[in-house]
Amino acid sequence: MIYIIMGVSGCGKSSLGAFLSEKLGWPLHEGDRFHPEENVAKMARGEPLTDQDRFPWLLRLHDVIERERCSSSDALVTCSALKRLYRLILLHGPKALPSSTSSPPLPHSHVGVFFLFLHGDYEVIHRRMMNRRGHFMKADLLHSQFEVLEHPVEDQKENVVCLDVSRSIPDMAVEVEKHLISLKSPKKNHQNGSQCH
């Protein structure tokens, strides 16, 4: 099982990932650590990343996800994954890049890979970003992330669990554990997730 913890900067991806990693005993791969140095420098200057900036980073994370999947390991990965295209690249790698020709269309999900979508109000997340220290991502860039964000939805057949960031980290972790338990039930079809409101 792979959980990709997604959402805009400051929503709590790293905090939830660290909590789940300790609780479940799963390795945590922090997406920020896979950014090329050029991306880190750009964000530190307060400049939004372009798709071309993000593609090499997403491909690195795809390799991590594939390595864990192929070894049948459980793992957690944090990544903003703001656009549907970015999520496809995480799942399918180079085949999902705009320059690639893939037919038929790539599926929006992989068996055993789920997105944990941390969503919440701009004001709440912005306040959190203003209070944190020592991170290269500037609070001023949050608005651009909300503009880019494409919510994962059920009709796109994305495997997603929606978590409201107004809840505590332990509360969100309980929801994740409930999801894990539900996946063991043979009576339910969990290929599709739920829509976030």
C-alpha positions in Angstrom: 0.0 0.0 0.0 1.3 3.4 -0.9 -0.3 6.6 0.4 0.6 9.8 -1.4 -0.1 12.7 1.0 -1.1 15.7 -1.2 -2.2 19.3 -0.9 -1.0 22.8 -1.0 2.1 23.9 1.0 1.4 24.4 4.7 -1.6 22.0 4.8 0.2 19.5 7.1 1.6 16.9 4.7 4.9 16.4 6.6 3.2 16.4 10.0 0.7 13.8 9.0 3.3 11.8 7.2 5.6 11.7 10.2 2.7 10.8 12.5 1.5 8.0 10.3 5.1 6.7 9.7 5.6 6.3 13.4 2.1 4.9 14.0 2.1 2.4 11.1 5.8 1.7 11.0 6.0 2.7 7.3 8.8 4.5 5.7 8.2 8.2 4.8 9.6 9.8 1.6 9.4 13.6 1.9 8.7 15.0 -1.5 10.5 18.3 -0.8 13.8 16.4 -0.5 13.6 15.3 -4.1 13.4 18.9 -5.6 16.4 19.9 -7.7 18.4 22.6 -6.2 17.2 25.0 -8.8 13.6 24.5 -7.7 14.5 25.1 -4.0 16.3 28.3 -4.9 13.4 29.5 -7.0 10.8 29.0 -4.3 13.1 30.6 -1.7 13.1 33.7 -3.9 9.3 33.6 -3.9 9.0 32.5 -7.5 6.2 30.0 -8.4 7.4 26.8 -10.1 6.4 26.1 -13.7 5.3 22.7 -15.0 8.7 22.4 -16.6 10.3 22.9 -13.2 8.1 20.3 -11.6 8.3 17.5 -14.1 11.8 16.3 -13.2 10.8 16.4 -9.5 7.6 14.4 -10.1 9.6 11.8 -12.2 12.0 11.3 -9.2 9.0 10.7 -7.0 7.5 8.3 -9.5 10.7 6.2 -9.3 10.4 6.1 -5.5 6.7 5.0 -5.7 7.5 2.4 -8.4 10.4 1.0 -6.3 8.1 0.6 -3.3 5.2 -0.9 -5.4 7.5 -3.4 -7.1 8.8 -4.6 -3.7 5.2 -4.9 -2.4 6.2 -2.5 0.4 4.0 -0.2 2.4 5.1 3.5 2.2 4.1 7.1 2.6 5.1 9.8 0.1 4.4 13.5 0.5 3.9 15.6 -2.6 1.7 18.6 -3.4 0.4 16.8 -6.5 -1.7 19.9 -7.3 -2.8 19.1 -10.8 -4.3 16.0 -12.2 -1.4 15.8 -14.7 1.0 15.8 -11.8 -0.8 12.9 -10.2 -0.7 11.0 -13.5 3.1 11.5 -13.7 3.4 10.2 -10.1 1.5 7.0 -11.1 2.8 6.5 -14.7 6.1 8.4 -15.0 7.3 9.5 -18.5 4.3 8.0 -20.2 2.1 10.8 -18.6 4.3 13.7 -19.8 2.5 16.0 -22.3 5.1 15.2 -25.0 4.3 11.5 -24.8 1.8 9.7 -27.0 -0.1 7.1 -25.0 -3.2 5.3 -26.2 -5.6 4.5 -24.7 -5.7 7.3 -22.0 -3.8 6.5 -18.9 -5.9 5.4 -15.9 -6.2 7.9 -13.0 -5.4 5.2 -10.4 -3.2 2.3 -9.5 -4.3 -0.7 -7.3 -2.7 -0.2 -3.9 -1.9 3.5 -4.4 -4.1 6.1 -2.7 -3.9 9.9 -2.4 -4.6 11.4 1.0 -5.9 14.9 0.0 -5.4 17.5 2.8 -7.8 20.3 2.0 -8.9 23.4 3.8 -9.6 27.2 3.7 -6.9 29.5 2.3 -7.0 31.7 5.5 -6.4 28.7 7.8 -3.5 27.4 5.8 -1.9 30.8 5.2 -1.9 31.5 8.9 -0.1 28.2 9.5 2.5 29.1 6.8 3.1 32.5 8.4 3.8 30.8 11.7 6.3 28.2 10.5 10.0 28.8 10.4 12.9 27.5 8.4 11.0 26.3 5.3 12.1 27.4 1.8 8.4 27.7 0.6 7.2 31.3 1.2 3.7 32.0 2.4 3.3 34.5 -0.5 3.3 31.5 -3.0 0.3 29.9 -1.4 -2.2 31.9 -3.5 -0.6 30.6 -6.7 -0.9 27.0 -5.4 -4.6 27.4 -4.7 -5.0 28.8 -8.2 -3.2 25.7 -9.7 -5.0 23.1 -7.5 -7.3 20.7 -9.2 -9.2 18.8 -6.6 -9.2 15.0 -7.0 -12.8 13.8 -7.7 -14.7 10.6 -7.9 -15.8 11.0 -11.5 -12.1 11.0 -12.5 -11.7 7.6 -10.9 -8.9 8.8 -8.6 -8.2 6.8 -5.5 -8.5 9.5 -2.9 -9.2 9.9 0.8 -10.2 13.5 1.7 -9.0 14.9 5.0 -10.1 18.3 6.4 -7.1 20.2 7.8 -9.2 21.8 10.4 -9.1 18.5 12.2 -6.1 17.4 14.4 -3.3 15.2 13.0 -4.4 12.3 15.3 -8.0 12.6 14.1 -6.9 12.5 10.4 -4.7 9.5 11.2 -7.7 7.7 12.6 -9.5 8.3 9.3 -6.6 6.8 7.4 -6.6 3.8 9.7 -10.3 3.3 9.1 -9.6 3.4 5.4 -6.9 0.8 5.7 -9.3 -1.5 7.6 -12.1 -0.9 5.0 -9.7 -2.0 2.2 -9.6 -5.5 3.8 -13.4 -5.9 3.4 -14.1 -8.0 0.3 -17.7 -6.7 0.1 -16.6 -3.2 -1.0 -15.1 -1.9 -4.2 -12.5 0.7 -3.3 -11.1 1.4 -6.7 -12.7 4.9 -6.6 -12.3 7.4 -3.8 -14.7 10.1 -2.7 -15.1 13.6 -3.8 -13.8 16.4 -1.6 -16.1 19.4 -0.8 
